[in-house]
Amino acid sequence: MTSEPPQSLNILISGAGIAGPATAFWLSRLGHRCTIVERFPGIRENGLQIDIRKEGVEAVRRMGLLDAVKTRVIDEPGTEFVDAKGRRVALFPKIEQDKHGKQGFTSEYEIMRHDLVRVLVDATKDAVTYRFGLSVAAFDNREDCVVVTLSDGTVETYDLLIAADGQGSRIRKMLLQSAGQPTDDAVNMGVYLCFFKTPRIKETEKLTTLFIATRQRMLMTREPAEGAGQVYMAVRGHPAELDRVLAQDVEAQKQFFAELFQDAGWRAEELVASMRKADDFYASSTHMIRSSVWSANRVVLVGDAGYSPTPLTGMGTSVALIGATMLAGEIAKHRPGNLPAALEAYERTFRPYVDIVQNIPRTVTRGPYCEGKMKLRFVNLLLSTATKLKLDRLLQTVVLRANDPFRIPQYPELDKVVGTKA
């Protein structure tokens, strides 16, 4: 850790997921005092497989943590689509990241969420103070400081409050209210998901396996190296009913998804039975966060709290890592004494790219969801043809818009504290 800069900031970060520790990594190495509060009693070990893509990989490289991530990467060779009888319709092999940044449906950097969190926490635990079982209840956002009231009633003063508390960020909602916007900036993409771990799924390869069913349903399974299977169920439509169900308890949610998927075909009956036994079941809507306010005075949003792109993009983790790097980079570039300019530059430089990521094509939000058998036959034919004509790489890069020109700006101040170069 470097010696303290001329003005060392006292920073509070809310959220010990990915964006919080990633931001603390940089800021602590720049010599600032960072405290992370997390409402859970410890580091969360739940969560399924995530991936790091495009400039998210570059962000990890600049942190000097790419080798640590590589030791935990899941060797998933690709993504397959199957029909109701389990017969392969199409296979899309993993595309190793090339000089143009092209990637496929399976990333070169697939990793369990808790493994990535652990890498980030291990890299920060000696320089960052972690306080669990606490959250931000309120704050007084002043021009020269932010006075924070924590959930245990204590009141503390900081130079900067960073909200990394996820899609449902209470800090974002309070920030919007203080800016005269009583409603949250969220867009429902119309797809509802549930996911859970299950004992190893028999007769499966270490591929992501997707089954498209009628009535706008989709099933997906994965077999990571640790041996436990992962199941994802997705459905488009039924918004009023699903929003009502998501407000109920887990058993009610399980019952709804069980009734919805029981007759879907393929391995649906088996997977529904596993779902009923799962103790880590989680269901959610795919809400995109498009906060019109990223910062004000001494409060700033990072990661899902400010700009969640939804799981549909596969870019949530990467955007969080990039955002953490750019926020820290702009603070270092503008110096601690000029926080307003740093926060303004962070948004001005990064928001245009976030807008691009959040501009999800219809091929993702609607394309694979089939109401009837006719469209299902067409989609499977398209996938099969792409495989047979060896157009699988082209299809993946088009859907994922892989020719991405965005690059993280160069921040010599960050390179200096970790010994890497952009």
C-alpha positions in Angstrom: 0.0 0.0 0.0 1.3 3.5 -0.9 1.9 6.3 1.5 -1.1 8.6 2.1 -1.7 11.2 -0.6 -1.7 14.9 0.4 -5.4 14.5 1.1 -6.5 11.0 2.2 -10.3 10.5 1.9 -12.3 8.7 4.5 -14.7 6.6 2.4 -17.7 4.5 3.2 -18.7 1.8 0.7 -22.1 0.1 1.0 -22.1 -3.5 -0.3 -19.5 -6.3 -0.2 -20.4 -8.0 -3.4 -18.3 -7.3 -6.5 -18.5 -3.6 -7.2 -17.8 -2.6 -3.5 -14.6 -4.6 -3.0 -13.4 -3.8 -6.5 -13.8 -0.1 -5.8 -12.2 -0.4 -2.4 -9.2 -2.3 -4.0 -8.2 0.7 -6.0 -9.1 3.5 -3.5 -7.2 1.8 -0.7 -4.1 1.4 -2.8 -4.4 5.1 -3.6 -4.0 5.7 0.1 -7.6 6.4 1.0 -9.2 4.9 4.2 -12.0 2.6 3.1 -14.7 1.0 5.1 -17.2 -1.5 3.6 -20.6 -2.2 5.4 -22.6 -5.2 4.4 -26.1 -6.0 5.6 -25.4 -9.7 5.6 -23.6 -11.3 8.6 -20.6 -12.3 6.4 -19.3 -12.7 2.8 -22.1 -14.3 0.9 -21.3 -17.8 -0.5 -24.4 -18.0 -2.6 -24.8 -17.2 -6.2 -24.2 -19.2 -9.3 -21.9 -18.9 -12.3 -21.1 -15.5 -13.8 -18.7 -14.5 -16.5 -16.2 -11.7 -17.1 -16.2 -10.2 -20.6 -14.6 -7.6 -22.8 -13.1 -4.7 -20.8 -14.1 -6.5 -17.6 -11.2 -8.8 -18.2 -8.9 -5.8 -18.7 -10.1 -4.3 -15.4 -9.1 -7.5 -13.6 -5.7 -7.5 -15.4 -5.0 -4.0 -14.4 -5.7 -5.0 -10.8 -3.1 -7.7 -11.0 -5.7 -10.3 -10.2 -6.1 -12.1 -13.5 -3.9 -15.0 -12.5 -5.9 -15.4 -9.3 -9.1 -15.4 -11.4 -7.7 -17.9 -13.9 -7.1 -20.5 -11.1 -10.8 -20.4 -10.4 -12.1 -20.3 -13.9 -14.6 -23.0 -14.9 -13.6 -24.9 -18.0 -16.8 -24.8 -19.9 -16.3 -25.8 -23.5 -19.4 -24.2 -24.9 -23.2 -23.9 -25.1 -25.5 -26.4 -26.6 -29.2 -26.3 -27.5 -31.4 -29.4 -27.2 -34.9 -30.4 -28.2 -37.7 -31.9 -26.1 -36.1 -35.4 -26.4 -32.6 -34.1 -25.4 -31.2 -34.3 -28.9 -28.6 -31.7 -29.7 -30.0 -29.0 -32.0 -26.9 -26.8 -32.1 -23.5 -26.4 -30.5 -21.6 -23.2 -30.0 -18.1 -23.8 -28.8 -16.3 -21.3 -26.6 -14.5 -18.6 -28.4 -11.2 -17.9 -26.9 -10.8 -14.1 -26.5 -8.9 -12.8 -29.5 -7.3 -9.4 -30.2 -10.6 -8.1 -31.4 -12.3 -9.0 -28.1 -14.7 -11.5 -29.7 -16.4 -13.9 -27.2 -19.2 -16.4 -27.5 -22.2 -17.4 -25.4 -19.6 -19.1 -23.1 -17.0 -16.7 -21.9 -13.3 -17.5 -21.6 -13.7 -16.4 -17.9 -16.6 -18.3 -16.4 -16.4 -18.3 -12.6 -18.6 -18.9 -9.6 -19.8 -15.7 -8.1 -18.5 -16.5 -4.6 -15.1 -17.3 -6.1 -14.7 -13.9 -7.7 -16.0 -12.2 -4.5 -13.4 -14.1 -2.5 -10.6 -13.0 -4.8 -11.6 -9.4 -4.4 -12.0 -9.7 -0.6 -8.7 -11.5 -0.1 -7.0 -8.7 -2.1 -8.5 -6.0 0.1 -9.0 -7.5 3.6 -5.6 -6.2 4.9 -6.2 -2.6 3.8 -10.0 -2.3 4.0 -12.2 -2.4 7.1 -15.2 -4.8 6.6 -18.2 -4.4 9.0 -21.0 -6.9 8.6 -24.6 -6.9 9.7 -24.8 -3.1 8.9 -26.3 -1.0 6.2 -26.9 2.7 5.5 -30.3 3.8 6.9 -30.0 7.5 6.0 -27.5 10.1 5.0 -27.1 13.9 5.0 -25.4 14.7 1.8 -23.5 18.0 2.3 -21.1 19.8 0.0 -18.0 19.0 2.1 -18.9 15.7 3.7 -21.7 13.1 4.1 -23.1 12.3 7.5 -24.3 8.7 7.5 -26.8 7.0 9.9 -26.2 3.2 10.0 -28.8 0.6 10.7 -27.5 0.2 14.3 -28.2 3.8 15.0 -24.6 5.1 14.9 -23.9 8.3 13.1 -20.6 8.7 11.2 -19.1 11.3 8.9 -17.2 10.5 5.7 -15.7 12.3 2.8 -17.5 10.1 0.3 -20.3 7.5 0.3 -20.2 4.9 -2.5 -23.4 2.9 -3.1 -22.5 -0.6 -4.3 -25.6 -2.1 -2.7 -27.1 -3.8 -5.8 -30.2 -3.3 -8.0 -32.5 -2.6 -5.1 -30.1 0.1 -3.7 -31.7 2.0 -0.9 -29.0 4.7 -1.4 -30.0 5.2 -5.0 -33.6 5.6 -4.0 -32.7 8.2 -1.3 -30.4 10.0 -3.8 -33.2 10.2 -6.3 -35.6 11.5 -3.8 -33.2 14.2 -2.7 -32.9 15.2 -6.3 -36.7 15.5 -6.6 -37.3 12.2 -8.3 -39.6 10.1 -6.0 -39.8 7.2 -8.5 -37.0 4.7 -9.1 -35.3 4.5 -12.6 -35.9 0.8 -13.4 -37.2 -0.8 -16.6 -38.7 -4.3 -16.5 -37.4 -6.3 -19.5 -40.3 -8.7 -19.2 -38.2 -11.9 -18.5 -38.5 -13.6 -15.1 -35.9 -16.0 -13.8 -35.4 -18.5 -11.0 -32.2 -20.3 -10.3 -30.8 -22.8 -7.8 -28.1 -25.5 -7.3 -28.9 -29.1 -7.6 -27.0 -32.4 -7.2 -25.0 -33.3 -10.3 -27.3 -33.7 -13.3 -26.8 -37.2 -14.8 -25.8 -37.7 -18.3 -24.7 -34.2 -19.0 -21.4 -32.7 -20.3 -19.7 -29.7 -18.9 -21.6 -27.5 -21.2 -24.3 -24.8 -20.8 -27.4 -26.7 -22.0 -30.4 -24.7 -23.2 -33.8 -26.1 -23.9 -36.4 -23.7 -25.5 -40.0 -24.7 -24.8 -43.3 -23.3 -25.9 -45.3 -20.7 -23.9 -42.2 -18.5 -23.8 -40.3 -20.8 -21.4 -36.6 -21.7 -21.3 -34.6 -24.1 -19.2 -30.8 -24.0 -18.7 -28.4 -26.3 -16.9 -24.7 -26.0 -16.1 -22.2 -28.4 -14.6 -19.3 -26.5 -13.0 -16.1 -28.1 -11.9 -17.2 -28.3 -8.3 -19.7 -31.0 -9.2 -23.0 -29.4 -8.2 -25.5 -28.7 -11.0 -27.0 -25.4 -11.7 -30.5 -24.8 -13.0 -32.1 -21.7 -14.5 -35.7 -21.3 -15.5 -36.8 -18.3 -17.5 -40.2 -17.2 -18.7 -41.4 -14.2 -20.7 -44.8 -12.7 -20.0 -47.2 -13.1 -17.1 -45.9 -9.8 -15.6 -48.8 -9.0 -13.3 -49.0 -12.5 -11.9 -45.2 -12.9 -11.5 -44.8 -9.5 -9.8 -47.4 -10.6 -7.4 -45.7 -14.0 -6.8 -42.3 -12.4 -6.3 -43.7 -10.4 -3.4 -44.6 -13.7 -1.6 -42.5 -16.2 0.2 -40.1 -18.7 -1.4 -42.6 -21.6 -1.2 -45.2 -19.7 -3.1 -42.6 -18.8 -5.7 -41.5 -22.4 -6.1 -45.1 -23.5 -6.5 -45.6 -21.0 -9.3 -42.5 -22.0 -11.2 -43.3 -25.7 -10.6 -46.8 -25.3 -12.2 -45.4 -23.2 -15.0 -42.6 -25.6 -16.0 -43.8 -29.1 -15.0 -45.0 -29.9 -18.6 -42.3 -28.0 -20.4 -40.6 -31.1 -21.8 -37.0 -32.3 -21.8 -35.9 -32.8 -18.2 -38.5 -30.3 -16.8 -40.1 -32.8 -14.4 -36.8 -33.8 -12.9 -35.6 -30.3 -12.6 -38.8 -29.1 -10.9 -38.4 -31.9 -8.4 -34.9 -30.7 -7.6 -36.2 -27.1 -7.3 -38.6 -28.1 -4.6 -35.7 -29.4 -2.5 -33.3 -26.6 -3.2 -32.3 -24.4 -0.2 -30.8 -21.6 -2.3 -33.7 -21.0 -4.7 -33.9 -17.4 -5.9 -36.4 -15.8 -8.2 -36.4 -12.3 -9.7 -37.5 -10.1 -12.5 -35.0 -8.7 -15.0 -35.1 -5.0 -14.2 -32.6 -2.8 -15.8 -31.4 0.1 -13.7 -31.1 3.3 -15.6 -30.5 5.9 -12.9 -30.7 9.4 -14.2 -28.5 10.5 -11.2 -25.2 8.8 -10.7 -23.8 11.2 -8.1 -24.5 14.3 -6.1 -22.2 16.1 -3.7 -20.5 13.3 -1.7 -22.6 10.3 -2.8 -21.9 8.2 -5.9 -23.3 5.0 -7.4 -21.3 2.1 -8.8 -22.2 -1.2 -10.4 -25.8 -2.6 -10.2 -26.8 0.2 -7.8 -26.5 2.7 -10.6 -26.6 0.9 -13.9 -27.5 -2.8 -13.8 -27.7 -4.1 -17.3 -29.6 -7.3 -16.2 -28.4 -10.9 -16.5 -29.7 -10.9 -20.1 -26.6 -9.0 -21.3 -24.0 -11.2 -19.5 -22.3 -7.9 -18.8 -23.3 -7.1 -15.2 -20.1 -8.3 -13.6 -17.9 -6.7 -16.2 -19.7 -3.3 -16.1 -19.3 -3.3 -12.3 -15.5 -4.0 -12.6 -15.1 -1.4 -15.3 -17.1 1.2 -13.3 -15.0 0.6 -10.1 -11.8 1.1 -12.1 -13.0 4.3 -13.8 -14.4 5.8 -10.6 -11.2 5.3 -8.8 -9.2 6.4 -11.9 -11.1 9.7 -12.1 -10.7 10.4 -8.4 -7.0 9.8 -8.7 -6.7 11.9 -11.9 -8.6 14.9 -10.4 -7.1 14.6 -7.0 -9.0 14.1 -3.7 -9.6 17.9 -3.4 -11.7 18.0 -6.5 -14.2 15.3 -6.0 -17.1 17.1 -7.9 -15.0 17.1 -11.1 -14.0 13.5 -10.6 -17.5 12.3 -10.1 -18.7 14.3 -13.1 -15.9 12.9 -15.3 -16.7 9.3 -14.2 -20.3 9.7 -15.4 -19.5 11.6 -18.5 -16.8 9.1 -19.6 -18.6 5.9 -18.7 -22.4 6.5 -19.1 -22.2 6.4 -23.0 -20.8 2.9 -22.8 -23.4 1.8 -20.2 -26.1 3.1 -22.5 -24.8 0.9 -25.3 -24.6 -2.2 -23.1 -28.2 -1.5 -21.9 -29.5 -1.2 -25.4 -30.4 -4.9 -25.5 -31.4 -6.2 -29.0 -34.7 -7.9 -29.5 -32.8 -11.1 -30.4 -32.0 -11.4 -26.7 -35.2 -10.2 -25.0 -37.7 -11.8 -27.5 -35.9 -13.9 -30.1 -35.6 -17.2 -28.2 -38.9 -17.0 -26.4 -41.5 -19.0 -28.4 -45.2 -18.9 -27.7 -46.1 -21.6 -30.1 -44.6 -24.6 -31.9 -44.2 -22.8 -35.3 -41.8 -20.2 -34.0 -40.0 -22.9 -31.9 -39.4 -24.9 -35.0 -38.1 -21.8 -36.8 -35.7 -20.9 -34.0 -34.4 -24.5 -33.7 -33.9 -24.6 -37.5 -32.0 -21.3 -37.4 -29.7 -22.6 -34.6 -29.2 -25.9 -36.3 -28.3 -24.2 -39.6 -25.8 -22.0 -38.0 -24.0 -25.0 -36.6 -24.2 -27.1 -39.8 -22.9 -24.2 -42.0 -20.2 -23.3 -39.4 -21.8 -19.9 -38.8 -21.9 -20.4 -35.1 -19.1 -18.0 -34.5 -20.7 -15.3 -36.6 -24.1 -15.7 -34.9 -22.6 -15.4 -31.5 -20.6 -12.3 -32.2 -23.6 -10.7 -33.9 -25.9 -11.4 -31.0 -23.3 -10.4 -28.4 -22.2 -7.4 -30.5 -18.6 -8.5 -29.9 -16.9 -5.9 -32.0 -16.8 -3.6 -29.1 -14.6 -0.5 -29.5 -14.8 0.7 -25.9 -11.6 0.7 -23.9 -11.0 1.7 -20.3 -9.1 5.0 -20.3 -5.5 5.0 -19.3 -5.0 6.0 -15.6 -1.2 6.2 -14.9 -2.1 6.8 -11.2 -3.7 3.4 -11.0 -1.0 1.6 -12.9 1.6 3.1 -10.5 0.0 1.6 -7.3 -0.3 -1.9 -8.7 2.7 -2.0 -11.0 0.7 -2.7 -14.2 0.4 -0.7 -17.5 -2.6 -0.1 -19.6 
